[in-house]
Amino acid sequence: MTQFFRAFSLSLIILFTTLIFQTNCGGKDSIVNNQKNIKQVNIIDEKIQNGDFSNAIKIINQLKTNPNTQQSTLISLRFKEDLMKRILIDFNRSEDYVRENLEKYYPELDQKMLTKWEKSKALEMRIIDGNKRYFRNAIPNLFRIDNAAKKNKEKIDGVKKNILAEFRLAHTNEILKEHKTEYKHRLNPKKILFKYYISVNPDVTPPGETIRCWMPFPREDNPRQQNVKLLKTNGKNYIIAPEKYHQRSIYMEKIAKTGQETRFEIEISYNSYAEYYDLKNSKFGKYDLQNEVYIKNTSEKPPHIVFSHRIKKLTNSLLHGIYNPYEKVKKIYEYIDQNIPWASALEYSTLPNIPEYVLDNKHGDCGMQSLLLITMLRYAGIPAKWQSGWMMHPGHVNLHDWAEVYYPGIGWVPVDQSFSLQNTADNKLQYYYTSGIDSYRLIVNDDISSELFPQKIFPRSETVDFQRGEVEWRGGNIYFDKWDYHMEVKYLE
């Protein structure tokens, strides 16, 4: 362990000891001050939610300069300041920008049309300090979410082939043929090599400061991912997180230099397998309700996996009269596929509850769709968990999230909600991703919002998932707008 990390660990212990002392030993005055702080923090949360950032900042500044504000509150305030900055980065488009970029498709665009799309949440917008601010990807999302807008765009631009969907259909067809002849669950291995780097912008920290970096690293505890080899790094010293950490990383440190980017690089090879289970006519045993796997993976995990009244009502309405666990999975999968179109997403760290956001807005990206699926399945008593990393399909390498569902007598079965029902009359192919996954994956995470190793000191840029990486220095977290990441993939076999 590096001296830098040991020093920070000691500082963290001192900080937590101080917090405990302030909370438990401050007497009546401390309790009164803490109650006042909580009320003020709640007011700040309301103002952020309502887009009143200026007044939220005023209250934060008042609390920061108040000698009676507890250390725990100051830490919370720092993240709320950061939260507002993150929201402003996401919502960085003006109405003029939106009108200008929609003019090609809607030369007659008026306020009535904008208002209609805003109310339907197809054109994502927030009013912040009295100004309309649109989501940075609001326009591409409009054509994904609103069917009439999509058709209008296709009239002008023409219909584009979905090359990835065609590739997946052909690839999964190969897997089913192999499954039919060999009848094994892990199939069609691909040997993949990838180079990954993170480059931190010049002068983000003062020269001479240590920059800490966590990058995604392949899991080795999943049989779909084998023969993982770290081939190169651009630093001699690194730490690979043990398998018990559900979000797996490789950690490095570098010293910042004046006017130069700080770059962290890795090169890794591994074998990736497809997996498929024909569950249509399967007879399942009963779940062991006392089993640790069952209890953990049918439980809530706030703030995102929560059995709200709306989740309960929707799940009950869909699953009434259905008892087979796979049929339940299919029913929820179908509902999300038909009612929640894929769309580019806000940063997860800015959302208080992702499944509720999805139900409010009627769209979501792969992780949002997967979290809704997982939450509904858990409420229905079917063990489900998160899995994520990267999709490594040729020409379509990107961040990606999916799920796994546990069946008695079978074990964990992959489910990719966002890859949807495939466009084919073949029932097995159509429903492939309800009980199978393709060969082109990089598995990094087995859960959401889990600790990194070594432990991160400051709040993460991504508080739910871990795919791009994380960066910080002793002055605080370094957010995504201050660094870039790049994945380069080769297929060896």
C-alpha positions in Angstrom: 0.0 0.0 0.0 1.4 3.4 -0.9 2.3 6.1 1.7 -0.2 8.4 0.0 -3.1 6.0 0.6 -2.0 5.2 4.2 -1.9 8.9 5.0 -5.4 9.3 3.6 -6.7 6.3 5.5 -5.4 7.7 8.7 -7.1 11.1 7.9 -10.3 9.3 7.3 -10.2 7.5 10.6 -9.6 10.8 12.4 -12.5 12.4 10.5 -14.9 9.6 11.4 -13.7 9.6 15.0 -14.4 13.4 15.1 -17.9 12.9 13.7 -18.7 10.3 16.3 -17.4 12.5 19.1 -19.4 15.5 17.8 -22.6 13.4 17.5 -22.4 11.6 20.8 -20.5 13.9 23.2 -21.7 17.3 22.3 -24.5 17.5 24.8 -27.8 19.3 24.4 -26.3 22.2 22.4 -24.9 19.8 19.9 -28.2 18.0 19.5 -30.1 21.3 19.0 -27.5 22.4 16.4 -27.7 19.1 14.6 -31.5 19.3 14.4 -31.2 22.8 12.9 -28.6 21.6 10.4 -30.9 18.7 9.3 -33.8 21.2 8.7 -31.5 23.4 6.7 -30.2 20.5 4.7 -33.7 19.4 3.9 -34.5 22.9 2.7 -31.4 22.8 0.5 -32.6 19.5 -1.0 -36.0 21.0 -1.8 -34.5 24.0 -3.5 -32.2 21.8 -5.6 -35.2 19.6 -6.6 -37.1 22.8 -7.5 -34.2 24.3 -9.5 -33.6 27.1 -7.1 -29.9 26.7 -7.1 -29.0 30.3 -6.2 -30.8 30.1 -2.9 -29.6 26.6 -2.2 -26.0 28.0 -2.6 -26.8 30.9 -0.3 -28.0 28.5 2.5 -24.9 26.3 1.9 -22.6 29.3 2.3 -24.3 30.4 5.5 -23.9 26.9 7.0 -20.3 26.7 5.9 -19.4 29.9 7.7 -21.4 29.0 10.8 -19.1 27.7 13.6 -21.9 25.5 15.0 -22.3 23.5 11.7 -21.2 19.9 12.4 -18.4 18.3 10.3 -20.9 15.6 9.0 -23.1 18.4 7.6 -20.1 20.2 6.0 -19.3 16.9 4.1 -22.9 16.6 3.0 -22.9 20.3 1.8 -19.8 19.7 -0.3 -21.6 16.9 -2.2 -24.7 19.1 -2.7 -22.5 21.8 -4.2 -21.0 19.2 -6.5 -24.5 17.8 -7.3 -25.6 21.1 -8.7 -22.5 21.4 -10.8 -23.2 17.9 -12.2 -26.8 18.8 -13.0 -25.7 22.0 -14.8 -23.3 19.9 -16.9 -26.1 17.5 -17.9 -28.6 20.3 -18.6 -26.4 22.6 -20.7 -28.6 23.3 -23.8 -30.5 26.5 -24.3 -33.9 26.9 -26.0 -32.2 28.7 -28.9 -29.9 25.6 -29.4 -33.0 23.3 -29.4 -34.9 25.4 -31.8 -31.9 25.7 -34.2 -31.3 22.0 -34.2 -34.9 21.0 -34.7 -35.5 23.5 -37.5 -34.5 21.0 -40.2 -37.3 18.6 -39.1 -39.8 21.2 -37.9 -39.5 24.5 -39.8 -42.9 25.4 -38.3 -41.8 24.7 -34.8 -43.7 26.8 -32.2 -43.9 27.1 -28.4 -47.0 24.8 -28.4 -45.0 21.9 -29.9 -42.1 22.4 -27.5 -44.5 22.5 -24.5 -46.1 19.3 -25.6 -42.8 17.5 -25.8 -41.7 18.9 -22.5 -44.8 17.8 -20.7 -44.6 14.3 -22.1 -40.9 14.2 -21.0 -39.8 13.4 -24.6 -37.8 16.6 -24.6 -36.1 16.6 -21.3 -35.8 20.0 -19.6 -35.4 21.6 -16.2 -36.0 25.2 -15.1 -32.9 26.2 -13.1 -32.9 29.7 -11.5 -35.7 30.8 -13.8 -34.0 29.6 -17.0 -35.0 26.7 -19.2 -32.1 24.3 -19.6 -32.4 21.2 -21.8 -30.6 17.9 -21.3 -27.4 17.8 -23.5 -28.9 14.8 -25.5 -32.5 16.0 -25.4 -32.7 16.3 -29.2 -31.4 12.8 -30.1 -33.6 11.4 -27.3 -36.7 13.1 -28.7 -36.4 11.0 -31.8 -36.0 7.9 -29.7 -38.9 8.5 -27.3 -41.6 10.2 -29.4 -42.8 7.9 -32.2 -44.3 10.7 -34.3 -41.0 12.7 -34.1 -39.1 9.5 -35.0 -41.2 8.9 -38.1 -40.9 12.6 -39.1 -37.1 12.3 -38.8 -37.1 9.1 -40.9 -39.0 10.9 -43.7 -36.3 13.5 -44.0 -33.1 11.5 -43.2 -34.3 8.1 -44.3 -34.5 4.9 -42.3 -31.1 3.7 -41.0 -30.2 0.1 -40.6 -29.7 -1.1 -37.1 -26.4 -2.8 -37.7 -25.9 -3.8 -34.1 -29.3 -5.5 -34.0 -28.6 -7.4 -37.2 -25.2 -8.5 -35.9 -26.7 -9.7 -32.6 -29.4 -11.6 -34.4 -26.9 -13.5 -36.5 -24.6 -14.1 -33.6 -27.3 -15.4 -31.2 -28.6 -17.6 -34.0 -25.1 -19.2 -34.2 -25.2 -19.7 -30.4 -28.6 -21.4 -30.5 -27.4 -23.8 -33.2 -24.3 -24.6 -31.1 -26.5 -25.1 -28.0 -28.8 -27.5 -29.9 -25.9 -29.7 -31.0 -23.7 -29.6 -27.9 -26.3 -28.8 -25.3 -24.1 -26.8 -23.0 -24.8 -23.5 -21.4 -21.5 -21.6 -22.0 -20.7 -21.3 -25.7 -19.0 -19.6 -28.5 -15.9 -18.2 -26.8 -14.1 -15.1 -28.1 -10.6 -14.1 -27.2 -10.5 -10.4 -26.7 -7.7 -8.0 -26.1 -8.3 -4.4 -25.0 -6.3 -1.3 -24.3 -7.8 1.2 -21.9 -6.6 4.6 -20.8 -7.7 7.5 -18.7 -6.1 10.9 -19.4 -6.6 13.7 -16.8 -6.6 17.2 -18.3 -3.4 19.3 -17.7 -3.3 21.5 -14.6 -6.4 20.0 -13.0 -4.3 19.8 -9.8 -1.2 21.8 -8.8 2.1 20.3 -10.1 3.6 17.7 -7.8 0.3 16.4 -6.5 -0.6 12.7 -6.5 -3.5 11.8 -8.7 -5.3 8.5 -7.7 -7.0 6.5 -10.4 -9.3 3.5 -10.5 -9.9 1.8 -13.9 -12.3 -1.1 -14.7 -10.7 -4.6 -14.4 -12.3 -7.9 -15.6 -14.0 -10.1 -13.0 -12.4 -13.6 -12.7 -15.2 -15.2 -10.5 -17.7 -15.5 -13.4 -17.3 -18.6 -15.6 -18.3 -16.6 -18.7 -15.0 -14.7 -18.3 -11.8 -16.8 -18.2 -8.0 -16.6 -18.7 -7.8 -12.9 -17.7 -4.2 -11.6 -18.3 -2.9 -8.2 -17.4 -0.3 -7.6 -20.2 0.8 -4.1 -19.7 0.5 -1.0 -17.5 2.2 2.4 -17.8 3.0 2.3 -14.1 5.1 -0.2 -12.2 3.0 0.0 -9.0 -0.7 -0.9 -9.1 -3.3 -2.7 -7.0 -5.9 -5.1 -8.4 -9.0 -5.3 -6.3 -9.8 -8.7 -4.7 -12.7 -10.6 -6.2 -14.8 -10.0 -3.0 -15.2 -6.4 -4.2 -18.3 -6.3 -6.4 -17.0 -3.4 -8.5 -13.6 -4.5 -9.6 -10.8 -2.1 -10.4 -7.1 -1.7 -11.0 -5.7 1.2 -9.0 -2.7 3.4 -9.9 -1.2 6.7 -8.8 0.8 9.3 -10.8 2.3 12.7 -10.1 0.8 15.7 -11.9 3.2 17.8 -14.0 2.8 21.4 -15.2 1.0 21.7 -18.6 0.8 17.9 -19.1 -2.0 15.4 -19.1 -1.7 12.6 -16.5 -2.3 9.3 -18.3 -3.1 5.8 -16.9 -3.0 2.9 -19.2 -3.7 -0.9 -19.1 -3.7 -3.7 -21.7 -5.6 -6.9 -20.9 -6.6 -10.1 -22.7 -9.4 -12.6 -21.7 -11.8 -15.2 -23.1 -15.5 -14.2 -23.1 -18.3 -16.8 -23.4 -21.9 -16.6 -24.4 -24.4 -18.3 -22.1 -27.9 -19.5 -22.9 -30.7 -21.5 -21.0 -33.8 -22.8 -22.7 -36.3 -22.1 -19.9 -39.5 -22.2 -21.8 -40.6 -25.6 -20.7 -38.5 -25.8 -17.5 -40.0 -27.0 -14.3 -38.5 -25.2 -11.4 -38.4 -26.2 -7.8 -39.3 -23.9 -4.9 -37.0 -21.1 -3.7 -35.4 -21.7 -0.3 -36.7 -18.5 1.4 -34.0 -18.8 4.1 -31.1 -19.0 1.7 -28.7 -16.1 2.0 -28.6 -15.7 -1.8 -32.4 -15.5 -1.9 -32.7 -13.1 1.0 -30.0 -10.7 -0.3 -31.3 -10.6 -3.9 -34.9 -10.2 -3.1 -34.2 -7.3 -0.7 -34.4 -3.6 -1.2 -31.2 -1.6 -1.6 -32.0 2.1 -1.1 -31.9 4.6 -2.6 -32.5 2.9 -6.0 -33.9 -0.6 -5.3 -37.0 0.4 -3.3 -40.4 -1.3 -3.3 -42.5 1.9 -3.7 -46.3 1.9 -3.9 -46.0 2.4 -7.7 -43.5 -0.5 -8.1 -45.8 -2.8 -6.1 -48.9 -1.8 -8.0 -47.4 -2.1 -11.4 -45.7 -5.5 -10.6 -48.9 -6.9 -9.1 -51.0 -5.8 -12.1 -48.5 -7.5 -14.6 -48.0 -10.8 -12.7 -51.5 -11.5 -11.5 -52.2 -15.2 -12.1 -48.6 -16.0 -13.2 -46.7 -18.5 -11.0 -43.8 -19.7 -13.2 -40.7 -17.6 -12.3 -39.5 -17.5 -15.9 -42.9 -16.4 -17.2 -42.8 -13.6 -14.6 -39.4 -12.5 -15.9 -40.7 -12.5 -19.5 -43.8 -10.5 -18.5 -41.9 -7.7 -16.9 -39.3 -7.8 -19.7 -42.0 -7.4 -22.3 -43.6 -4.5 -20.4 -40.3 -2.6 -20.2 -39.5 -3.4 -23.8 -42.8 -2.1 -25.0 -43.2 0.9 -22.7 -39.7 2.2 -21.8 -37.7 3.0 -24.9 -33.9 3.2 -24.6 -32.6 6.8 -24.4 -29.4 8.5 -23.4 -29.3 9.0 -19.7 -28.6 11.7 -17.1 -25.7 10.9 -14.8 -26.9 8.4 -12.3 -25.3 10.3 -9.4 -27.8 13.2 -10.0 -30.9 10.9 -9.6 -32.4 10.1 -6.1 -34.1 6.9 -7.3 -33.5 5.6 -10.8 -36.6 3.2 -11.3 -38.9 6.0 -10.1 -37.3 8.4 -12.6 -37.8 5.8 -15.4 -41.5 5.4 -14.5 -41.9 9.2 -14.3 -40.2 9.8 -17.7 -41.1 6.7 -19.6 -37.6 6.2 -20.9 -34.1 5.1 -19.7 -30.8 3.7 -20.8 -29.6 0.1 -20.3 -28.8 0.6 -16.6 -32.1 2.3 -15.9 -34.1 -0.3 -17.6 -32.1 -3.0 -15.8 -32.7 -1.4 -12.4 -36.4 -1.2 -13.0 -36.4 -4.9 -14.0 -34.4 -5.9 -10.9 -36.5 -3.9 -8.5 -39.8 -5.3 -9.9 -38.4 -8.9 -9.9 -37.1 -8.6 -6.3 -40.5 -7.3 -5.2 -42.1 -10.3 -6.9 -39.9 -12.7 -4.9 -37.5 -13.6 -7.7 -33.8 -13.1 -6.9 -32.2 -10.6 -9.3 -29.0 -8.7 -9.4 -27.0 -6.2 -11.4 -24.2 -6.9 -13.7 -22.3 -4.4 -15.9 -19.1 -3.5 -17.7 -18.8 -3.0 -21.4 -20.4 -4.4 -24.6 -17.5 -5.4 -26.8 -19.3 -6.0 -30.1 -17.3 -5.2 -33.2 -17.9 -1.6 -34.1 -20.2 -1.0 -31.2 -17.9 -1.0 -28.1 -19.6 0.9 -25.3 -20.5 1.0 -21.6 -23.3 -1.5 -20.9 -25.5 -2.8 -18.0 -27.6 -5.9 -17.7 -29.0 -8.2 -15.0 -28.9 -11.8 -13.8 -31.8 -13.8 -12.4 -31.6 -16.8 -10.0 -33.7 -19.9 -10.7 -33.8 -22.9 -8.2 -32.0 -25.9 -9.6 -30.3 -23.8 -12.3 -28.5 -20.8 -10.7 -27.8 -17.4 -12.1 -29.1 -16.7 -15.7 -28.2 -13.5 -17.6 -30.9 -11.2 -18.8 -30.2 -8.1 -21.0 -33.3 -5.9 -20.9 -32.0 -3.2 -23.2 -31.1 -5.6 -26.0 -34.9 -6.2 -26.2 -37.0 -8.7 -28.1 -35.3 -9.5 -31.3 -36.9 -8.8 -34.7 -37.6 -12.4 -35.8 -40.5 -14.8 -35.9 -38.3 -17.5 -34.2 -39.5 -17.5 -30.6 -36.2 -18.7 -29.1 -34.3 -16.0 -31.0 -36.9 -13.4 -30.2 -36.7 -14.0 -26.5 -33.0 -14.9 -26.5 -31.9 -12.1 -24.1 -34.5 -13.0 -21.5 -32.4 -16.1 -20.6 -29.1 -15.7 -22.4 -26.3 -13.3 -23.3 -23.8 -13.0 -26.2 -20.1 -13.6 -26.3 -19.1 -9.9 -26.5 -18.9 -8.8 -22.9 -16.5 -7.4 -20.4 -17.9 -8.1 -16.9 -16.6 -5.6 -14.2 -19.5 -5.3 -11.7 -21.7 -7.7 -9.9 -23.7 -5.1 -7.9 -24.4 -1.4 -7.7 -23.0 1.3 -5.3 -20.2 -0.9 -3.9 -16.9 0.0 -2.4 -13.8 0.4 -4.5 -10.4 -0.9 -3.4 -8.4 0.9 -2.2 -11.2 2.9 -0.7 -12.1 6.2 -2.4 -11.9 9.1 0.0 -14.2 11.6 -1.8 -17.7 11.1 -3.3 -17.5 9.3 -6.6 -18.3 10.7 -10.0 -20.5 7.7 -10.6 -22.2 6.6 -7.4 -24.1 3.6 -8.8 -22.1 2.0 -11.6 -18.3 1.6 -12.3 -17.3 1.4 -16.0 -15.4 4.5 -16.9 -13.3 4.8 -13.8 -12.8 7.2 -10.9 -10.1 9.9 -10.3 -9.3 12.0 -7.3 -6.5 13.9 -5.5 -6.1 15.2 -2.0 -8.1 18.3 -2.8 -11.2 16.3 -3.8 -12.9 14.2 -6.5 -12.0 14.9 -10.2 -15.3 14.7 -12.2 -15.8 13.4 -15.7 -15.5 16.8 -17.3 -11.9 16.9 -16.2 -10.7 13.7 -17.9 -11.3 11.4 -20.9 -11.4 7.7 -21.3 -10.8 5.4 -24.3 -11.3 1.7 -25.0 -9.5 0.0 -28.0 -10.5 -3.6 -28.7 -9.0 -6.4 -30.8 -10.4 -9.9 -31.5 -7.7 -12.5 -31.4 -9.8 -15.6 -32.2 
